[in-house]
Amino acid sequence: MNSVGALRTDCVYATLEDRQNAELRFRSAMITSTALHTGVALLILLAPFLIPKPVLFEFTSVNLVELTPRPDPVPPPADTQAENPASSEPEEPPTPEEIEPLPPEDVPEDLEAQRRQEEEDEARRREEENRRQEELETQRRTAEEAARRRQQEEERRRLEEEEARRRAPQKATREEATPAEPLEVTQQAQRGQVGLSLTNDTGTVNQQDQTLLQFWINRVLANIASKWDPPSRPPGSQEILAILHFRVGRNGEIIIDPETRPSSGNRRYDDAAVRAILAGQPFPPLPQGYRGNTLGINLGFRQ
């Protein structure tokens, strides 16, 4: 029994060995065939480069013609050469013709008209832009002037209200104050007449300080009268009177600009009066005895 099994095992091993040998032979044959085919393909591809090219020699064909000697040229007669001596001289080369430049082409009329129209449009645009800038500047100045006047009016009302509150506790001692009538002072200027009156709603002053206030008024009038330069009045015309109102603070500075109340009817005369008031600054501070922070002044200019 064991011998039979061993025999079978040997048969199996023999069969396996035969198969392996067959596979090896097959692989070797495939490798050899592949190598041969690859070599043939490479030989076919590289054959044109391996075979040397034949050297080609150029041949030039020449026609053999029988050459016959030419006779010597016969010189021309001597008299012919004497008759035409200038013929032996070389001819001068022809001078190139001067090419005149072409005249400039005329600009078509429609292009010229278009150019003029563009220049006119550009000038019109610049003029409109300048006009617009001037209008904006005028509007800005008007707005600034209106704002300044509103600010001055608000400041005037505030000061008047503050002064009214300050005067309220002084009603008991009002009999010691100056009379309610405005103080009238007039000073003769070099040309024309300047009169000043103090409004009776700005404060009070003790009787003992009346002299100091009078001195302050005289100094203000002197400053303004020295700057008063009225325009000439036509002969035979009526008297001109302009009354201007302005307000000063305790330090003598004008806090409300002069304005006509009423106007004289002559714009030049009113403007000259305003200039005299502004040019008369600085004014001295208000007297210590004056009970108030501001002083309203009505100043009359008569000519």
C-alpha positions in Angstrom: 0.0 0.0 0.0 2.8 2.4 0.8 4.6 1.5 -2.4 1.5 2.4 -4.3 1.2 5.8 -2.6 4.9 6.5 -3.2 4.5 5.6 -6.8 1.7 8.0 -7.2 3.6 10.7 -5.5 6.5 10.2 -7.9 4.1 10.4 -10.8 2.7 13.7 -9.5 6.2 15.1 -9.1 7.2 14.0 -12.5 4.2 15.6 -14.0 4.8 18.9 -12.2 8.4 18.9 -13.3 7.4 18.3 -16.9 5.0 21.2 -16.7 7.6 23.5 -15.2 10.1 22.5 -17.9 7.5 23.1 -20.6 6.8 26.6 -19.2 10.5 27.4 -19.1 11.0 26.3 -22.6 7.9 28.4 -23.7 9.2 31.5 -21.9 12.6 31.1 -23.4 11.1 30.7 -26.9 8.9 33.8 -26.4 11.9 35.9 -25.1 14.0 34.8 -28.1 11.2 35.5 -30.6 10.6 39.0 -29.0 14.3 39.8 -29.2 14.6 38.7 -32.8 11.6 40.7 -33.8 12.9 43.8 -32.0 16.2 43.5 -33.6 14.7 43.2 -37.1 12.5 46.3 -36.4 15.5 48.3 -35.3 17.5 47.1 -38.3 14.7 48.3 -40.6 14.5 51.7 -38.9 18.2 52.3 -38.8 19.1 50.9 -42.2 18.9 54.3 -44.0 21.3 55.8 -41.6 23.8 52.9 -41.7 24.1 52.6 -45.5 26.5 55.3 -46.8 25.1 57.7 -49.4 26.7 57.6 -52.8 28.9 60.5 -53.8 27.5 62.4 -56.8 29.8 64.3 -59.0 28.7 67.2 -61.0 29.4 67.2 -64.7 29.4 70.4 -66.8 28.6 70.0 -70.4 30.8 72.0 -72.8 30.0 72.6 -76.4 33.1 72.5 -78.5 32.8 75.1 -81.2 35.4 75.7 -83.9 36.8 79.1 -83.4 37.9 81.1 -86.4 40.3 84.1 -86.0 38.8 87.5 -86.5 40.4 90.1 -88.7 42.1 93.1 -87.0 39.9 96.2 -86.8 40.6 98.9 -89.4 41.2 102.3 -87.8 39.0 105.2 -89.1 40.5 107.8 -91.4 42.4 110.6 -89.9 40.2 113.4 -91.4 37.1 111.9 -89.7 38.8 112.1 -86.3 39.8 115.7 -87.0 36.3 116.7 -88.0 34.8 115.3 -84.8 37.3 116.0 -82.0 34.6 116.4 -79.4 33.3 112.9 -80.0 36.3 111.4 -78.2 35.5 113.4 -75.0 33.4 111.6 -72.4 29.8 112.8 -72.2 28.7 114.5 -69.1 26.1 112.6 -67.1 22.6 114.1 -67.2 21.7 116.2 -64.2 18.8 114.9 -62.2 15.6 116.9 -62.5 14.6 118.8 -59.5 11.4 117.6 -58.1 9.2 120.5 -56.8 7.4 119.8 -53.6 3.8 119.4 -53.8 1.8 122.4 -52.6 0.0 121.9 -49.3 -3.4 120.6 -49.6 -6.1 123.1 -48.7 -8.0 122.3 -45.6 -11.6 121.6 -46.5 -14.0 124.3 -45.6 -16.1 122.0 -43.5 -13.1 121.1 -41.3 -12.3 124.7 -40.8 -15.8 125.5 -39.9 -15.9 122.6 -37.5 -12.7 123.9 -35.8 -14.1 127.4 -35.4 -17.3 125.9 -34.0 -15.3 123.9 -31.5 -13.3 127.0 -30.4 -16.5 129.0 -30.0 -18.1 126.2 -28.0 -15.0 126.0 -25.7 -15.0 129.8 -25.2 -18.7 129.6 -24.4 -18.2 126.8 -21.9 -15.4 128.8 -20.2 -17.6 131.9 -20.0 -20.5 129.9 -18.5 -18.1 128.3 -16.0 -16.8 131.7 -15.0 -20.3 133.1 -14.7 -21.3 130.1 -12.5 -18.3 130.6 -10.3 -19.1 134.3 -9.8 -22.7 133.4 -9.0 -21.6 130.9 -6.4 -19.2 133.4 -4.9 -21.9 136.0 -4.7 -24.3 133.6 -3.1 -21.6 132.6 -0.6 -20.9 136.2 0.3 -24.6 136.9 0.7 -25.0 133.9 2.9 -22.0 135.0 5.1 -23.4 138.5 5.3 -26.8 137.3 6.3 -25.3 134.9 8.9 -23.2 137.8 10.3 -26.2 140.1 10.6 -28.2 137.3 12.3 -25.4 136.8 14.7 -25.1 140.5 15.5 -28.9 140.7 16.0 -28.9 137.7 18.3 -26.0 139.2 20.2 -27.8 142.5 20.5 -31.0 140.9 21.8 -29.0 138.8 24.3 -27.2 141.9 25.6 -30.4 143.9 25.8 -32.1 141.0 27.8 -29.1 140.7 30.0 -29.0 144.5 30.6 -32.8 144.5 31.3 -32.3 141.8 34.0 -29.4 143.8 35.5 -31.5 146.9 35.7 -34.5 145.3 37.3 -33.1 145.3 40.9 -32.1 149.0 40.5 -35.6 150.4 40.3 -35.5 151.5 44.0 -32.5 153.7 43.4 -33.5 155.1 40.0 -34.0 158.6 41.4 -30.2 158.8 41.8 -29.6 158.1 38.2 -29.3 160.5 35.3 -32.5 161.9 33.8 -34.4 159.8 31.3 -33.9 162.3 28.5 -30.9 161.4 26.2 -27.8 163.4 26.5 -27.3 165.6 23.5 -23.8 166.7 22.5 -22.8 168.4 19.3 -19.3 169.1 18.0 -18.4 171.1 14.9 -16.2 169.2 12.5 -14.0 170.6 9.8 -16.7 170.1 7.2 -20.2 169.3 8.2 -21.6 168.8 11.7 -21.5 165.6 13.9 -24.0 165.2 16.7 -24.2 162.4 19.2 -27.0 161.2 21.5 -27.0 158.3 23.9 -30.0 156.0 23.9 -31.8 155.9 27.3 -32.2 152.1 27.4 -28.6 151.0 27.9 -27.7 151.8 31.5 -27.5 154.5 34.1 -24.7 156.6 35.5 -24.5 158.4 38.9 -24.6 162.1 39.0 -21.1 162.3 40.3 -19.8 160.2 37.3 -21.6 162.4 34.8 -18.4 164.4 34.2 -16.5 161.2 33.3 -19.2 160.1 30.9 -19.1 163.5 29.3 -15.4 163.3 28.9 -15.7 159.8 27.3 -18.4 161.2 24.8 -16.1 164.1 23.9 -13.3 161.8 23.1 -15.5 159.5 20.9 -16.8 162.6 19.1 -13.3 163.9 18.5 -12.2 160.5 17.1 -15.1 160.3 14.7 -15.0 164.0 13.7 -11.4 163.7 12.7 -12.3 160.9 10.2 -15.5 162.6 8.9 -15.1 163.5 5.3 -18.6 164.0 3.8 -19.1 164.2 0.1 -19.7 167.7 -1.3 -23.3 168.9 -1.4 -24.6 170.5 -4.5 -25.2 174.3 -4.1 -28.8 175.2 -3.2 -29.7 171.6 -2.1 -31.5 170.9 1.1 -29.8 170.0 4.3 -28.7 166.3 4.6 -29.1 164.5 7.9 -28.1 160.9 8.6 -28.6 159.2 11.9 -26.6 156.0 12.6 -27.0 153.6 15.5 -24.3 151.4 16.9 -23.4 149.8 20.2 -20.1 149.6 22.1 -19.0 147.3 24.9 -17.3 148.1 28.2 -13.9 147.9 26.5 -14.9 150.5 23.9 -15.1 148.0 21.0 -18.1 148.2 18.6 -20.1 145.0 19.1 -23.0 146.0 16.7 -22.0 147.6 13.4 -23.3 151.1 12.5 -26.6 151.2 10.6 -28.7 154.1 9.5 -31.9 155.0 11.5 -33.2 156.6 9.3 -31.2 157.0 6.1 -30.4 160.5 4.7 -31.6 159.4 1.3 -28.1 159.8 -0.1 -26.2 156.5 -0.2 -22.8 158.2 -0.6 -23.5 160.3 2.5 -24.6 157.3 4.6 -21.5 155.3 3.5 -19.2 158.2 4.4 -20.8 158.4 7.9 -20.3 154.6 8.4 -16.6 154.9 7.4 -16.1 157.8 9.8 -17.4 155.7 12.8 -15.3 152.7 11.9 -12.2 154.7 11.2 -12.6 156.5 14.6 -11.8 153.4 16.5 -10.4 152.4 19.0 -12.7 154.1 21.5 -11.8 154.4 25.1 -13.4 152.0 27.6 -16.6 153.1 29.3 -16.3 154.9 32.6 -16.2 152.8 35.7 -19.3 154.5 37.1 -21.5 153.5 34.1 -23.8 150.7 35.3 -24.1 148.5 32.2 -22.1 146.3 29.9 -23.0 148.0 26.7 -23.9 151.5 25.5 -26.1 152.3 22.5 -25.2 155.4 20.6 -27.3 157.4 18.0 -24.9 159.5 16.0 -26.3 162.3 13.7 -24.4 163.6 10.7 -25.7 166.9 9.3 -24.5 168.9 6.3 
